[in-house]
């Protein structure tokens, strides 16, 4: 394992609060991704970044925001506008967008 | 838009039996296809990709463009194969993967 880390492992948030999930990689990968994993729905892409200082919306970007100020870091903010934020969030990185993606251990977010 | 379908959410077989996890896709061009696997308490990881034509852990997958399928097969399932399997696709000129819904495989002793 190693190489790509996510923190925290578990996160609890009250309704109406924004929360930021951390994703760091030391693999020197250009591309990074955020997915949401829900039972029976597979992995759905929230945002991705092909290179530092650039990112694109995925399929379910509403209520989320990201930044890519450093190559190693791609934090995800779950805003209060996200209607159903309780989920398991996975971060991944790859050398470029056509290569194998390496996944982090995930963060389980629960909104109370 | 491309789409990946895994028709079976759950699949259960006995140890030593053949197993086939189905994956169908819709895309008009020439896609690149992958199988990712997530074992219990482990990270999601790449199992195989069609361009490498490798057999990984006894699994193989053949791209059938006529049937737009990329089924994952293993002739003799083992208990350690129990996991969640995801099929994924990237377009020829694409920049992102599209995942299927996943199939939870259970291999019973």
Boltz contact constraints between the chains, C-beta under 6 A:
constraints:
  - contact:
      token1: [A, 42]
      token2: [B, 99]
      max_distance: 6.0
  - contact:
      token1: [A, 42]
      token2: [B, 100]
      max_distance: 6.0
  - contact:
      token1: [A, 42]
      token2: [B, 101]
      max_distance: 6.0
  - contact:
      token1: [A, 42]
      token2: [B, 102]
      max_distance: 6.0
  - contact:
      token1: [A, 43]
      token2: [B, 99]
      max_distance: 6.0
  - contact:
      token1: [A, 48]
      token2: [B, 96]
      max_distance: 6.0
  - contact:
      token1: [A, 97]
      token2: [B, 95]
      max_distance: 6.0
  - contact:
      token1: [A, 100]
      token2: [B, 46]
      max_distance: 6.0
  - contact:
      token1: [A, 103]
      token2: [B, 43]
      max_distance: 6.0
  - contact:
      token1: [A, 103]
      token2: [B, 44]
      max_distance: 6.0
  - contact:
      token1: [A, 105]
      token2: [B, 43]
      max_distance: 6.0
